[in-house]
Amino acid sequence: ASSLGFIILLLVSFFRRFSYELFLRTYQALAALVTYFIRRHLPSNKAFPCVYLYISAGLFLFMYIS
């Protein structure tokens, strides 16, 4: 929850004004951290909930590559 709160705090233009590169890298790192913790909270004995996460990751990688 604190990672999501920090992401929202970073969206304020005051923080982006200082260094956009630092903002962007911090935002990307926190997004990866949130994704990791979402995966950890999904039930490990069922594959169906993980499908949504894998589809989202696949779409992100597809858009990143193309």
All heavy atoms as TSV, in Angstrom:
chain	resi	resn	atom	element	x	y	z
A	1	ALA	N	N	0.821	-1.190	0.000
A	1	ALA	CA	C	0.000	0.000	0.000
A	1	ALA	C	C	0.866	1.256	0.000
A	1	ALA	O	O	0.498	2.254	-0.594
A	1	ALA	CB	C	-0.937	-0.009	1.193
A	2	SER	N	N	1.996	1.179	0.677
A	2	SER	CA	C	2.844	2.368	0.723
A	2	SER	C	C	3.471	2.649	-0.642
A	2	SER	O	O	3.713	3.815	-0.985
A	2	SER	CB	C	3.932	2.209	1.780
A	2	SER	OG	O	4.767	1.115	1.476
A	3	SER	N	N	3.724	1.613	-1.427
A	3	SER	CA	C	4.267	1.821	-2.772
A	3	SER	C	C	3.257	2.547	-3.649
A	3	SER	O	O	3.618	3.463	-4.397
A	3	SER	CB	C	4.621	0.488	-3.424
A	3	SER	OG	O	5.625	-0.154	-2.705
A	4	LEU	N	N	2.003	2.152	-3.560
A	4	LEU	CA	C	0.964	2.824	-4.346
A	4	LEU	C	C	0.782	4.265	-3.887
A	4	LEU	O	O	0.595	5.165	-4.705
A	4	LEU	CB	C	-0.357	2.067	-4.232
A	4	LEU	CG	C	-0.421	0.730	-4.957
A	4	LEU	CD1	C	-1.736	0.033	-4.649
A	4	LEU	CD2	C	-0.256	0.927	-6.434
A	5	GLY	N	N	0.865	4.499	-2.589
A	5	GLY	CA	C	0.759	5.856	-2.080
A	5	GLY	C	C	1.908	6.730	-2.554
A	5	GLY	O	O	1.725	7.904	-2.890
A	6	PHE	N	N	3.105	6.159	-2.611
A	6	PHE	CA	C	4.265	6.907	-3.075
A	6	PHE	C	C	4.156	7.210	-4.566
A	6	PHE	O	O	4.562	8.278	-5.019
A	6	PHE	CB	C	5.545	6.142	-2.763
A	6	PHE	CG	C	6.783	6.967	-2.891
A	6	PHE	CD1	C	6.954	8.107	-2.136
A	6	PHE	CD2	C	7.780	6.607	-3.772
A	6	PHE	CE1	C	8.086	8.872	-2.250
A	6	PHE	CE2	C	8.920	7.358	-3.907
A	6	PHE	CZ	C	9.071	8.507	-3.136
A	7	ILE	N	N	3.604	6.275	-5.339
A	7	ILE	CA	C	3.384	6.517	-6.772
A	7	ILE	C	C	2.428	7.689	-6.965
A	7	ILE	O	O	2.659	8.570	-7.790
A	7	ILE	CB	C	2.857	5.245	-7.473
A	7	ILE	CG1	C	3.973	4.213	-7.616
A	7	ILE	CG2	C	2.280	5.575	-8.848
A	7	ILE	CD1	C	3.524	2.893	-8.184
A	8	ILE	N	N	1.361	7.708	-6.185
A	8	ILE	CA	C	0.397	8.806	-6.293
A	8	ILE	C	C	1.040	10.127	-5.889
A	8	ILE	O	O	0.826	11.162	-6.520
A	8	ILE	CB	C	-0.858	8.503	-5.440
A	8	ILE	CG1	C	-1.621	7.342	-6.071
A	8	ILE	CG2	C	-1.750	9.731	-5.306
A	8	ILE	CD1	C	-2.736	6.804	-5.233
A	9	LEU	N	N	1.882	10.090	-4.860
A	9	LEU	CA	C	2.575	11.300	-4.433
A	9	LEU	C	C	3.521	11.804	-5.520
A	9	LEU	O	O	3.649	13.011	-5.730
A	9	LEU	CB	C	3.356	11.026	-3.150
A	9	LEU	CG	C	4.116	12.192	-2.539
A	9	LEU	CD1	C	3.126	13.260	-2.076
A	9	LEU	CD2	C	4.965	11.720	-1.387
A	10	LEU	N	N	4.159	10.899	-6.241
A	10	LEU	CA	C	5.078	11.287	-7.302
A	10	LEU	C	C	4.369	11.919	-8.495
A	10	LEU	O	O	4.992	12.626	-9.290
A	10	LEU	CB	C	5.891	10.087	-7.778
A	10	LEU	CG	C	7.019	9.642	-6.875
A	10	LEU	CD1	C	7.664	8.386	-7.433
A	10	LEU	CD2	C	8.057	10.724	-6.700
A	11	LEU	N	N	3.088	11.649	-8.635
A	11	LEU	CA	C	2.349	12.203	-9.763
A	11	LEU	C	C	2.120	13.710	-9.636
A	11	LEU	O	O	1.796	14.361	-10.616
A	11	LEU	CB	C	1.008	11.481	-9.923
A	11	LEU	CG	C	1.121	10.043	-10.413
A	11	LEU	CD1	C	-0.249	9.395	-10.437
A	11	LEU	CD2	C	1.766	9.981	-11.765
A	12	VAL	N	N	2.320	14.257	-8.461
A	12	VAL	CA	C	2.182	15.699	-8.266
A	12	VAL	C	C	3.289	16.389	-9.057
A	12	VAL	O	O	4.447	15.991	-9.017
A	12	VAL	CB	C	2.276	16.045	-6.762
A	12	VAL	CG1	C	2.200	17.538	-6.547
A	12	VAL	CG2	C	1.202	15.323	-5.978
A	13	SER	N	N	2.926	17.408	-9.794
A	13	SER	CA	C	3.887	18.048	-10.693
A	13	SER	C	C	5.061	18.671	-9.948
A	13	SER	O	O	6.134	18.861	-10.530
A	13	SER	CB	C	3.188	19.103	-11.538
A	13	SER	OG	O	2.733	20.154	-10.717
A	14	PHE	N	N	4.918	18.974	-8.681
A	14	PHE	CA	C	6.008	19.545	-7.898
A	14	PHE	C	C	7.215	18.612	-7.880
A	14	PHE	O	O	8.359	19.047	-8.003
A	14	PHE	CB	C	5.523	19.815	-6.467
A	14	PHE	CG	C	6.599	20.293	-5.541
A	14	PHE	CD1	C	7.062	21.595	-5.626
A	14	PHE	CD2	C	7.152	19.444	-4.601
A	14	PHE	CE1	C	8.055	22.041	-4.773
A	14	PHE	CE2	C	8.135	19.878	-3.757
A	14	PHE	CZ	C	8.589	21.180	-3.839
A	15	PHE	N	N	6.991	17.321	-7.753
A	15	PHE	CA	C	8.086	16.360	-7.693
A	15	PHE	C	C	8.677	16.086	-9.070
A	15	PHE	O	O	9.858	15.797	-9.198
A	15	PHE	CB	C	7.625	15.052	-7.050
A	15	PHE	CG	C	7.273	15.219	-5.607
A	15	PHE	CD1	C	5.951	15.227	-5.201
A	15	PHE	CD2	C	8.258	15.378	-4.659
A	15	PHE	CE1	C	5.617	15.392	-3.872
A	15	PHE	CE2	C	7.937	15.546	-3.324
A	15	PHE	CZ	C	6.619	15.550	-2.929
A	16	ARG	N	N	7.854	16.164	-10.110
A	16	ARG	CA	C	8.343	15.917	-11.465
A	16	ARG	C	C	9.205	17.061	-11.981
A	16	ARG	O	O	10.040	16.877	-12.849
A	16	ARG	CB	C	7.179	15.696	-12.423
A	16	ARG	CG	C	6.558	14.343	-12.277
A	16	ARG	CD	C	5.515	14.167	-13.312
A	16	ARG	NE	N	4.381	15.046	-12.974
A	16	ARG	CZ	C	3.299	15.157	-13.693
A	16	ARG	NH1	N	3.182	14.489	-14.804
A	16	ARG	NH2	N	2.315	15.943	-13.316
A	17	ARG	N	N	8.996	18.235	-11.468
A	17	ARG	CA	C	9.682	19.419	-11.955
A	17	ARG	C	C	11.190	19.361	-11.715
A	17	ARG	O	O	11.965	19.845	-12.523
A	17	ARG	CB	C	9.104	20.647	-11.270
A	17	ARG	CG	C	9.245	21.897	-12.075
A	17	ARG	CD	C	8.518	23.055	-11.435
A	17	ARG	NE	N	7.167	22.656	-11.004
A	17	ARG	CZ	C	6.502	23.251	-10.030
A	17	ARG	NH1	N	7.031	24.254	-9.383
A	17	ARG	NH2	N	5.301	22.853	-9.706
A	18	PHE	N	N	11.630	18.783	-10.621
A	18	PHE	CA	C	13.053	18.782	-10.282
A	18	PHE	C	C	13.882	17.946	-11.246
A	18	PHE	O	O	14.848	18.417	-11.816
A	18	PHE	CB	C	13.274	18.291	-8.853
A	18	PHE	CG	C	12.777	19.253	-7.830
A	18	PHE	CD1	C	11.729	18.903	-6.995
A	18	PHE	CD2	C	13.333	20.498	-7.709
A	18	PHE	CE1	C	11.266	19.787	-6.057
A	18	PHE	CE2	C	12.872	21.400	-6.758
A	18	PHE	CZ	C	11.826	21.038	-5.933
A	19	SER	N	N	13.523	16.712	-11.394
A	19	SER	CA	C	14.282	15.832	-12.267
A	19	SER	C	C	13.342	14.795	-12.859
A	19	SER	O	O	12.931	13.857	-12.171
A	19	SER	CB	C	15.396	15.141	-11.483
A	19	SER	OG	O	16.023	14.184	-12.297
A	20	TYR	N	N	13.026	14.961	-14.123
A	20	TYR	CA	C	12.087	14.037	-14.748
A	20	TYR	C	C	12.680	12.632	-14.844
A	20	TYR	O	O	11.969	11.649	-14.691
A	20	TYR	CB	C	11.679	14.542	-16.132
A	20	TYR	CG	C	10.613	13.678	-16.748
A	20	TYR	CD1	C	9.306	13.754	-16.296
A	20	TYR	CD2	C	10.923	12.774	-17.755
A	20	TYR	CE1	C	8.315	12.959	-16.832
A	20	TYR	CE2	C	9.932	11.970	-18.296
A	20	TYR	CZ	C	8.640	12.058	-17.833
A	20	TYR	OH	O	7.682	11.265	-18.360
A	21	GLU	N	N	13.977	12.532	-15.100
A	21	GLU	CA	C	14.627	11.218	-15.201
A	21	GLU	C	C	14.516	10.455	-13.875
A	21	GLU	O	O	14.207	9.271	-13.860
A	21	GLU	CB	C	16.091	11.392	-15.596
A	21	GLU	CG	C	16.836	10.099	-15.784
A	21	GLU	CD	C	16.434	9.353	-17.027
A	21	GLU	OE1	O	15.915	9.976	-17.961
A	21	GLU	OE2	O	16.649	8.124	-17.059
A	22	LEU	N	N	14.777	11.132	-12.783
A	22	LEU	CA	C	14.648	10.502	-11.465
A	22	LEU	C	C	13.202	10.099	-11.207
A	22	LEU	O	O	12.934	9.002	-10.706
A	22	LEU	CB	C	15.142	11.463	-10.382
A	22	LEU	CG	C	15.028	10.966	-8.955
A	22	LEU	CD1	C	15.927	9.755	-8.745
A	22	LEU	CD2	C	15.391	12.081	-7.992
A	23	PHE	N	N	12.258	10.964	-11.565
A	23	PHE	CA	C	10.840	10.644	-11.410
A	23	PHE	C	C	10.474	9.400	-12.210
A	23	PHE	O	O	9.815	8.496	-11.701
A	23	PHE	CB	C	9.983	11.831	-11.865
A	23	PHE	CG	C	8.559	11.463	-12.169
A	23	PHE	CD1	C	7.668	11.218	-11.148
A	23	PHE	CD2	C	8.127	11.341	-13.480
A	23	PHE	CE1	C	6.354	10.874	-11.413
A	23	PHE	CE2	C	6.828	10.987	-13.759
A	23	PHE	CZ	C	5.936	10.750	-12.722
A	24	LEU	N	N	10.927	9.353	-13.466
A	24	LEU	CA	C	10.569	8.237	-14.338
A	24	LEU	C	C	11.128	6.920	-13.817
A	24	LEU	O	O	10.415	5.911	-13.759
A	24	LEU	CB	C	11.077	8.507	-15.755
A	24	LEU	CG	C	10.762	7.451	-16.798
A	24	LEU	CD1	C	9.253	7.326	-16.979
A	24	LEU	CD2	C	11.428	7.799	-18.100
A	25	ARG	N	N	12.398	6.900	-13.420
A	25	ARG	CA	C	13.014	5.659	-12.923
A	25	ARG	C	C	12.397	5.209	-11.603
A	25	ARG	O	O	12.200	4.015	-11.374
A	25	ARG	CB	C	14.525	5.837	-12.770
A	25	ARG	CG	C	15.220	6.121	-14.059
A	25	ARG	CD	C	15.012	5.010	-15.069
A	25	ARG	NE	N	15.576	5.410	-16.351
A	25	ARG	CZ	C	15.120	5.010	-17.507
A	25	ARG	NH1	N	14.103	4.191	-17.564
A	25	ARG	NH2	N	15.670	5.420	-18.623
A	26	THR	N	N	12.073	6.157	-10.736
A	26	THR	CA	C	11.421	5.807	-9.472
A	26	THR	C	C	10.035	5.246	-9.729
A	26	THR	O	O	9.629	4.249	-9.117
A	26	THR	CB	C	11.328	7.045	-8.561
A	26	THR	OG1	O	12.629	7.594	-8.391
A	26	THR	CG2	C	10.758	6.697	-7.213
A	27	TYR	N	N	9.310	5.858	-10.642
A	27	TYR	CA	C	7.973	5.389	-10.982
A	27	TYR	C	C	8.027	3.973	-11.565
A	27	TYR	O	O	7.229	3.114	-11.203
A	27	TYR	CB	C	7.337	6.359	-11.972
A	27	TYR	CG	C	5.888	6.094	-12.241
A	27	TYR	CD1	C	4.912	6.574	-11.385
A	27	TYR	CD2	C	5.477	5.366	-13.356
A	27	TYR	CE1	C	3.574	6.338	-11.621
A	27	TYR	CE2	C	4.141	5.122	-13.593
A	27	TYR	CZ	C	3.196	5.612	-12.723
A	27	TYR	OH	O	1.878	5.361	-12.958
A	28	GLN	N	N	8.992	3.704	-12.438
A	28	GLN	CA	C	9.125	2.372	-13.029
A	28	GLN	C	C	9.502	1.334	-11.978
A	28	GLN	O	O	8.977	0.219	-11.984
A	28	GLN	CB	C	10.159	2.400	-14.145
A	28	GLN	CG	C	9.700	3.141	-15.365
A	28	GLN	CD	C	10.799	3.339	-16.383
A	28	GLN	OE1	O	11.988	3.286	-16.064
A	28	GLN	NE2	N	10.417	3.585	-17.630
A	29	ALA	N	N	10.390	1.686	-11.077
A	29	ALA	CA	C	10.788	0.752	-10.025
A	29	ALA	C	C	9.617	0.442	-9.094
A	29	ALA	O	O	9.401	-0.719	-8.713
A	29	ALA	CB	C	11.955	1.323	-9.235
A	30	LEU	N	N	8.852	1.452	-8.739
A	30	LEU	CA	C	7.696	1.224	-7.875
A	30	LEU	C	C	6.607	0.423	-8.578
A	30	LEU	O	O	5.939	-0.402	-7.951
A	30	LEU	CB	C	7.143	2.556	-7.377
A	30	LEU	CG	C	8.003	3.270	-6.340
A	30	LEU	CD1	C	7.445	4.652	-6.060
A	30	LEU	CD2	C	8.103	2.466	-5.067
A	31	ALA	N	N	6.429	0.627	-9.865
A	31	ALA	CA	C	5.448	-0.163	-10.616
A	31	ALA	C	C	5.861	-1.630	-10.646
A	31	ALA	O	O	5.018	-2.528	-10.499
A	31	ALA	CB	C	5.302	0.385	-12.025
A	32	ALA	N	N	7.141	-1.894	-10.823
A	32	ALA	CA	C	7.629	-3.279	-10.797
A	32	ALA	C	C	7.451	-3.881	-9.405
A	32	ALA	O	O	7.073	-5.054	-9.271
A	32	ALA	CB	C	9.088	-3.318	-11.211
A	33	LEU	N	N	7.686	-3.090	-8.375
A	33	LEU	CA	C	7.521	-3.562	-7.001
A	33	LEU	C	C	6.064	-3.899	-6.711
A	33	LEU	O	O	5.769	-4.940	-6.112
A	33	LEU	CB	C	8.025	-2.492	-6.035
A	33	LEU	CG	C	8.107	-2.863	-4.572
A	33	LEU	CD1	C	9.185	-3.912	-4.360
A	33	LEU	CD2	C	8.416	-1.624	-3.752
A	34	VAL	N	N	5.153	-3.059	-7.159
A	34	VAL	CA	C	3.721	-3.319	-6.967
A	34	VAL	C	C	3.311	-4.593	-7.703
A	34	VAL	O	O	2.571	-5.427	-7.169
A	34	VAL	CB	C	2.885	-2.110	-7.428
A	34	VAL	CG1	C	1.419	-2.456	-7.552
A	34	VAL	CG2	C	3.073	-0.950	-6.477
A	35	THR	N	N	3.809	-4.780	-8.918
A	35	THR	CA	C	3.503	-5.993	-9.684
A	35	THR	C	C	4.005	-7.234	-8.965
A	35	THR	O	O	3.314	-8.256	-8.889
A	35	THR	CB	C	4.123	-5.907	-11.090
A	35	THR	OG1	O	3.653	-4.722	-11.730
A	35	THR	CG2	C	3.752	-7.105	-11.923
A	36	TYR	N	N	5.203	-7.159	-8.419
A	36	TYR	CA	C	5.773	-8.289	-7.673
A	36	TYR	C	C	4.906	-8.632	-6.461
A	36	TYR	O	O	4.595	-9.802	-6.217
A	36	TYR	CB	C	7.196	-7.956	-7.232
A	36	TYR	CG	C	7.772	-8.945	-6.260
A	36	TYR	CD1	C	8.174	-10.208	-6.693
A	36	TYR	CD2	C	7.906	-8.638	-4.916
A	36	TYR	CE1	C	8.697	-11.133	-5.809
A	36	TYR	CE2	C	8.426	-9.552	-4.029
A	36	TYR	CZ	C	8.815	-10.792	-4.471
A	36	TYR	OH	O	9.326	-11.703	-3.585
A	37	PHE	N	N	4.484	-7.626	-5.705
A	37	PHE	CA	C	3.691	-7.900	-4.518
A	37	PHE	C	C	2.279	-8.356	-4.864
A	37	PHE	O	O	1.688	-9.141	-4.113
A	37	PHE	CB	C	3.657	-6.686	-3.597
A	37	PHE	CG	C	4.931	-6.536	-2.806
A	37	PHE	CD1	C	5.720	-5.419	-2.954
A	37	PHE	CD2	C	5.347	-7.524	-1.942
A	37	PHE	CE1	C	6.894	-5.274	-2.242
A	37	PHE	CE2	C	6.522	-7.410	-1.221
A	37	PHE	CZ	C	7.297	-6.287	-1.368
A	38	ILE	N	N	1.733	-7.909	-5.969
A	38	ILE	CA	C	0.434	-8.433	-6.409
A	38	ILE	C	C	0.576	-9.922	-6.713
A	38	ILE	O	O	-0.262	-10.733	-6.328
A	38	ILE	CB	C	-0.084	-7.663	-7.637
A	38	ILE	CG1	C	-0.553	-6.270	-7.223
A	38	ILE	CG2	C	-1.224	-8.417	-8.322
A	38	ILE	CD1	C	-0.940	-5.384	-8.380
A	39	ARG	N	N	1.662	-10.292	-7.382
A	39	ARG	CA	C	1.893	-11.703	-7.704
A	39	ARG	C	C	2.054	-12.539	-6.440
A	39	ARG	O	O	1.579	-13.660	-6.343
A	39	ARG	CB	C	3.136	-11.828	-8.601
A	39	ARG	CG	C	3.573	-13.244	-8.889
A	39	ARG	CD	C	2.488	-14.021	-9.622
A	39	ARG	NE	N	2.874	-15.381	-9.856
A	39	ARG	CZ	C	2.425	-16.422	-9.151
A	39	ARG	NH1	N	1.593	-16.246	-8.165
A	39	ARG	NH2	N	2.799	-17.639	-9.445
A	40	ARG	N	N	2.720	-11.997	-5.443
A	40	ARG	CA	C	2.925	-12.731	-4.187
A	40	ARG	C	C	1.621	-12.928	-3.431
A	40	ARG	O	O	1.493	-13.888	-2.677
A	40	ARG	CB	C	3.915	-12.000	-3.304
A	40	ARG	CG	C	5.306	-12.113	-3.842
A	40	ARG	CD	C	6.362	-12.043	-2.831
A	40	ARG	NE	N	5.972	-12.421	-1.496
A	40	ARG	CZ	C	6.670	-13.238	-0.751
A	40	ARG	NH1	N	7.756	-13.764	-1.202
A	40	ARG	NH2	N	6.283	-13.513	0.476
A	41	HIS	N	N	0.660	-12.032	-3.598
A	41	HIS	CA	C	-0.593	-12.149	-2.872
A	41	HIS	C	C	-1.628	-13.013	-3.587
A	41	HIS	O	O	-2.658	-13.330	-3.006
A	41	HIS	CB	C	-1.182	-10.751	-2.608
A	41	HIS	CG	C	-0.554	-10.084	-1.446
A	41	HIS	ND1	N	0.582	-9.328	-1.574
A	41	HIS	CD2	C	-0.880	-10.066	-0.136
A	41	HIS	CE1	C	0.918	-8.867	-0.388
A	41	HIS	NE2	N	0.051	-9.302	0.504
A	42	LEU	N	N	-1.355	-13.395	-4.816
A	42	LEU	CA	C	-2.274	-14.284	-5.519
A	42	LEU	C	C	-2.093	-15.703	-5.003
A	42	LEU	O	O	-0.989	-16.104	-4.634
A	42	LEU	CB	C	-2.005	-14.245	-7.023
A	42	LEU	CG	C	-2.347	-12.937	-7.721
A	42	LEU	CD1	C	-1.903	-12.992	-9.177
A	42	LEU	CD2	C	-3.826	-12.660	-7.640
A	43	PRO	N	N	-3.164	-16.485	-4.987
A	43	PRO	CA	C	-3.029	-17.869	-4.522
A	43	PRO	C	C	-2.108	-18.666	-5.442
A	43	PRO	O	O	-2.225	-18.604	-6.665
A	43	PRO	CB	C	-4.450	-18.418	-4.546
A	43	PRO	CG	C	-5.288	-17.415	-5.231
A	43	PRO	CD	C	-4.527	-16.145	-5.341
A	44	SER	N	N	-1.178	-19.393	-4.849
A	44	SER	CA	C	-0.182	-20.118	-5.646
A	44	SER	C	C	-0.709	-21.446	-6.174
A	44	SER	O	O	-0.151	-22.002	-7.113
A	44	SER	CB	C	1.072	-20.364	-4.813
A	44	SER	OG	O	0.756	-21.142	-3.679
A	45	ASN	N	N	-1.773	-21.973	-5.584
A	45	ASN	CA	C	-2.273	-23.276	-6.022
A	45	ASN	C	C	-3.273	-23.174	-7.175
A	45	ASN	O	O	-3.705	-24.178	-7.701
A	45	ASN	CB	C	-2.899	-24.023	-4.847
A	45	ASN	CG	C	-4.034	-23.243	-4.214
A	45	ASN	OD1	O	-4.250	-22.087	-4.520
A	45	ASN	ND2	N	-4.747	-23.890	-3.311
A	46	LYS	N	N	-3.625	-21.955	-7.570
A	46	LYS	CA	C	-4.560	-21.760	-8.670
A	46	LYS	C	C	-3.901	-20.922	-9.747
A	46	LYS	O	O	-3.341	-19.866	-9.471
A	46	LYS	CB	C	-5.829	-21.066	-8.180
A	46	LYS	CG	C	-6.591	-21.878	-7.165
A	46	LYS	CD	C	-7.820	-21.160	-6.704
A	46	LYS	CE	C	-8.516	-21.993	-5.635
A	46	LYS	NZ	N	-9.643	-21.291	-5.055
A	47	ALA	N	N	-3.982	-21.372	-10.973
A	47	ALA	CA	C	-3.313	-20.673	-12.073
A	47	ALA	C	C	-4.172	-19.558	-12.654
A	47	ALA	O	O	-3.640	-18.610	-13.212
A	47	ALA	CB	C	-2.952	-21.658	-13.175
A	48	PHE	N	N	-5.490	-19.658	-12.509
A	48	PHE	CA	C	-6.370	-18.696	-13.178
A	48	PHE	C	C	-6.148	-17.242	-12.755
A	48	PHE	O	O	-6.099	-16.372	-13.614
A	48	PHE	CB	C	-7.829	-19.094	-12.990
A	48	PHE	CG	C	-8.772	-18.252	-13.779
A	48	PHE	CD1	C	-8.814	-18.350	-15.162
A	48	PHE	CD2	C	-9.595	-17.338	-13.153
A	48	PHE	CE1	C	-9.673	-17.558	-15.902
A	48	PHE	CE2	C	-10.458	-16.544	-13.877
A	48	PHE	CZ	C	-10.495	-16.659	-15.253
A	49	PRO	N	N	-5.995	-16.921	-11.457
A	49	PRO	CA	C	-5.761	-15.511	-11.104
A	49	PRO	C	C	-4.453	-14.961	-11.681
A	49	PRO	O	O	-4.356	-13.774	-11.986
A	49	PRO	CB	C	-5.715	-15.514	-9.577
A	49	PRO	CG	C	-6.459	-16.719	-9.175
A	49	PRO	CD	C	-6.205	-17.722	-10.265
A	50	CYS	N	N	-3.472	-15.800	-11.860
A	50	CYS	CA	C	-2.188	-15.349	-12.407
A	50	CYS	C	C	-2.284	-15.034	-13.893
A	50	CYS	O	O	-1.460	-14.283	-14.416
A	50	CYS	CB	C	-1.124	-16.409	-12.180
A	50	CYS	SG	S	-0.761	-16.677	-10.451
A	51	VAL	N	N	-3.278	-15.586	-14.558
A	51	VAL	CA	C	-3.433	-15.358	-15.995
A	51	VAL	C	C	-3.606	-13.876	-16.282
A	51	VAL	O	O	-3.029	-13.346	-17.237
A	51	VAL	CB	C	-4.626	-16.178	-16.553
A	51	VAL	CG1	C	-4.959	-15.784	-17.969
A	51	VAL	CG2	C	-4.316	-17.653	-16.463
A	52	TYR	N	N	-4.369	-13.184	-15.439
A	52	TYR	CA	C	-4.574	-11.748	-15.640
A	52	TYR	C	C	-3.261	-10.981	-15.553
A	52	TYR	O	O	-3.005	-10.071	-16.338
A	52	TYR	CB	C	-5.547	-11.191	-14.598
A	52	TYR	CG	C	-6.946	-11.707	-14.749
A	52	TYR	CD1	C	-7.512	-12.536	-13.796
A	52	TYR	CD2	C	-7.701	-11.369	-15.863
A	52	TYR	CE1	C	-8.796	-13.008	-13.933
A	52	TYR	CE2	C	-8.989	-11.840	-16.020
A	52	TYR	CZ	C	-9.531	-12.662	-15.043
A	52	TYR	OH	O	-10.800	-13.132	-15.193
A	53	LEU	N	N	-2.428	-11.363	-14.612
A	53	LEU	CA	C	-1.130	-10.705	-14.453
A	53	LEU	C	C	-0.221	-11.005	-15.634
A	53	LEU	O	O	0.465	-10.113	-16.138
A	53	LEU	CB	C	-0.486	-11.153	-13.148
A	53	LEU	CG	C	0.731	-10.381	-12.685
A	53	LEU	CD1	C	0.375	-8.930	-12.439
A	53	LEU	CD2	C	1.291	-11.002	-11.434
A	54	TYR	N	N	-0.221	-12.241	-16.103
A	54	TYR	CA	C	0.620	-12.612	-17.238
A	54	TYR	C	C	0.152	-11.930	-18.529
A	54	TYR	O	O	0.980	-11.518	-19.341
A	54	TYR	CB	C	0.641	-14.124	-17.422
A	54	TYR	CG	C	1.289	-14.852	-16.268
A	54	TYR	CD1	C	0.818	-16.077	-15.850
A	54	TYR	CD2	C	2.372	-14.312	-15.592
A	54	TYR	CE1	C	1.410	-16.749	-14.798
A	54	TYR	CE2	C	2.962	-14.969	-14.536
A	54	TYR	CZ	C	2.476	-16.190	-14.148
A	54	TYR	OH	O	3.065	-16.844	-13.101
A	55	ILE	N	N	-1.149	-11.809	-18.714
A	55	ILE	CA	C	-1.667	-11.121	-19.897
A	55	ILE	C	C	-1.272	-9.649	-19.859
A	55	ILE	O	O	-0.836	-9.093	-20.869
A	55	ILE	CB	C	-3.195	-11.290	-19.998
A	55	ILE	CG1	C	-3.537	-12.729	-20.371
A	55	ILE	CG2	C	-3.792	-10.322	-21.017
A	55	ILE	CD1	C	-5.011	-13.052	-20.324
A	56	SER	N	N	-1.401	-9.018	-18.706
A	56	SER	CA	C	-1.010	-7.610	-18.574
A	56	SER	C	C	0.473	-7.425	-18.842
A	56	SER	O	O	0.879	-6.487	-19.540
A	56	SER	CB	C	-1.345	-7.103	-17.170
A	56	SER	OG	O	-2.707	-7.198	-16.931
A	57	ALA	N	N	1.309	-8.317	-18.302
A	57	ALA	CA	C	2.751	-8.228	-18.525
A	57	ALA	C	C	3.083	-8.454	-19.999
A	57	ALA	O	O	3.944	-7.766	-20.566
A	57	ALA	CB	C	3.481	-9.241	-17.662
A	58	GLY	N	N	2.397	-9.392	-20.644
A	58	GLY	CA	C	2.624	-9.650	-22.059
A	58	GLY	C	C	2.239	-8.462	-22.928
A	58	GLY	O	O	2.956	-8.108	-23.864
A	59	LEU	N	N	1.104	-7.838	-22.619
A	59	LEU	CA	C	0.689	-6.655	-23.373
A	59	LEU	C	C	1.669	-5.502	-23.176
A	59	LEU	O	O	1.989	-4.783	-24.122
A	59	LEU	CB	C	-0.715	-6.226	-22.953
A	59	LEU	CG	C	-1.842	-7.119	-23.441
A	59	LEU	CD1	C	-3.162	-6.693	-22.813
A	59	LEU	CD2	C	-1.930	-7.093	-24.949
A	60	PHE	N	N	2.149	-5.340	-21.949
A	60	PHE	CA	C	3.120	-4.289	-21.680
A	60	PHE	C	C	4.406	-4.530	-22.474
A	60	PHE	O	O	4.937	-3.616	-23.107
A	60	PHE	CB	C	3.438	-4.211	-20.189
A	60	PHE	CG	C	4.544	-3.251	-19.879
A	60	PHE	CD1	C	4.301	-1.888	-19.897
A	60	PHE	CD2	C	5.816	-3.712	-19.583
A	60	PHE	CE1	C	5.315	-1.005	-19.606
A	60	PHE	CE2	C	6.845	-2.832	-19.320
A	60	PHE	CZ	C	6.585	-1.474	-19.319
A	61	LEU	N	N	4.893	-5.747	-22.466
A	61	LEU	CA	C	6.120	-6.052	-23.209
A	61	LEU	C	C	5.911	-5.892	-24.710
A	61	LEU	O	O	6.790	-5.412	-25.420
A	61	LEU	CB	C	6.594	-7.469	-22.882
A	61	LEU	CG	C	7.185	-7.643	-21.494
A	61	LEU	CD1	C	7.493	-9.117	-21.232
A	61	LEU	CD2	C	8.411	-6.798	-21.325
A	62	PHE	N	N	4.746	-6.285	-25.215
A	62	PHE	CA	C	4.457	-6.118	-26.621
A	62	PHE	C	C	4.456	-4.644	-27.008
A	62	PHE	O	O	5.022	-4.268	-28.034
A	62	PHE	CB	C	3.098	-6.751	-26.956
A	62	PHE	CG	C	2.671	-6.542	-28.372
A	62	PHE	CD1	C	3.282	-7.241	-29.391
A	62	PHE	CD2	C	1.680	-5.632	-28.682
A	62	PHE	CE1	C	2.904	-7.047	-30.714
A	62	PHE	CE2	C	1.293	-5.432	-29.981
A	62	PHE	CZ	C	1.905	-6.143	-31.010
A	63	MET	N	N	3.840	-3.806	-26.186
A	63	MET	CA	C	3.817	-2.366	-26.490
A	63	MET	C	C	5.205	-1.748	-26.322
A	63	MET	O	O	5.552	-0.823	-27.047
A	63	MET	CB	C	2.815	-1.659	-25.576
A	63	MET	CG	C	1.387	-1.962	-25.929
A	63	MET	SD	S	0.196	-0.996	-24.987
A	63	MET	CE	C	0.400	-1.669	-23.373
A	64	TYR	N	N	5.994	-2.268	-25.409
A	64	TYR	CA	C	7.335	-1.754	-25.197
A	64	TYR	C	C	8.256	-2.082	-26.354
A	64	TYR	O	O	9.067	-1.263	-26.774
A	64	TYR	CB	C	7.904	-2.331	-23.892
A	64	TYR	CG	C	9.235	-1.770	-23.500
A	64	TYR	CD1	C	9.339	-0.486	-22.983
A	64	TYR	CD2	C	10.388	-2.521	-23.659
A	64	TYR	CE1	C	10.554	0.036	-22.622
A	64	TYR	CE2	C	11.615	-2.007	-23.295
A	64	TYR	CZ	C	11.699	-0.735	-22.777
A	64	TYR	OH	O	12.918	-0.213	-22.419
A	65	ILE	N	N	8.098	-3.279	-26.912
A	65	ILE	CA	C	8.955	-3.722	-28.021
A	65	ILE	C	C	8.554	-3.037	-29.332
A	65	ILE	O	O	9.406	-2.618	-30.100
A	65	ILE	CB	C	8.893	-5.256	-28.170
A	65	ILE	CG1	C	9.565	-5.899	-26.964
A	65	ILE	CG2	C	9.541	-5.711	-29.451
A	65	ILE	CD1	C	9.381	-7.392	-26.893
A	66	SER	N	N	7.257	-2.926	-29.579
A	66	SER	CA	C	6.827	-2.346	-30.867
A	66	SER	C	C	6.720	-0.852	-30.840
A	66	SER	O	O	7.098	-0.136	-30.073
A	66	SER	CB	C	5.505	-2.916	-31.300
A	66	SER	OG	O	4.496	-2.648	-30.340
